[in-house]
Amino acid sequence: MKPILIVIAGPTAVGKTVLSIELAKFYQCPIVSADSRQFFKEMSIGTAKPTELEMSNVPHYFINNKSIHETYNAGQYEKEAIKLLATLFKEHNMVILVGGSGLYINAILNGVDEFEEIPLHIREEINEAYKAKGIHYLQEQLKLKDEAYYHQVDLQNPQRLIRALEVCTHTGKPFSTFRNKEKKIRDFDSIHLLINSPREILYERINHRVDVMMQQGLLDEVKNLYPYKHLNALNTVGYKELFDYLDGKLTLERAIDLIKQNTRHFAKRQLTWFKHQGDFENFEPTDIDKIKAYIDILSNYL
């Protein structure tokens, strides 16, 4: 029998962390994070990482393992995580993969397309254009160079737009033409869980989480990171709004409201992505007994 990867996906603030720890304790297995923001050790409050106490109870991997000053992408994550899983599966029949970053979960389940190394000057030129002209410029350029991918990508995610434009510029071909590889064969089976709550409950949780983050010192965390605000890792919800406040572009109250609004929009995009995958079974975060029963049933048939 192949070992089993339990994939816990879902929108931000829905309760994936608490659920994953409870399941990890029950099945006595470790947790691998697929949250692309929790990799970075300099970003803690704004990324809602598990607490030290939570991580002391269950082994966690891919949290605080990178610096914002490092370049890191889904391809690198795939290689490192698959290697780690091979080691973990020698000691455990199950491992839990948890996160809201669809690209990184997909990298583990299906693999990502490999591209040539992009010359640094191309990356720098596109990033400089983004700083000077904004995200609308990236959107326009992508529509010109690869209209097919333009209609697929999250147009509000500058990292995805920049990556596609890098490949288009370097190869002279549309980024979408490189994205047709077959699914990679893995040495494990997987069970896919999509954790969700009714919209009004999820949005209430998001708003409350932002208030708690501010109480915990998110503004001070952002102030310490201000000198590095140009880095891609920091161009994310919860940080960019407070950078604008520190730049005098927003009042603090408006910045907080925008964090809540942008986080709600982000959660909606996450849900849309996972629902389009078609192979995730839906549960609420409180459905712990149903989830255990579902895992147990599928484990016997895989």
Secondary structure, 3 states (H helix, E strand, C coil): CCCEEEEEECCCCCCHHHHHHHHHHHHCCCEEECCCCCCECCCCHHHCCCCHHHHHHCCEECCCCECCCCCCCHHHHHHHHHHHHHHHCCCCCEEEEEECCHHHHHHHHHCCCCCCCCCHHHHHHHHHHHHHHCHHHHHHHHHHHCHHHHCCCCCCCHHHHHHHHHHHHHHCCCHHHHCCCCCCCCCCEEEEEEECCCHHHHHHHHHHHHHHHHHHCHHHHHHHHHHHCCCHHHCCCCCHHHHHHHCCCCCHHHHHHHHHHHHHHHHHHHHHHHHHHCCCEEECCCCHHHHHHHHHHHHHHC
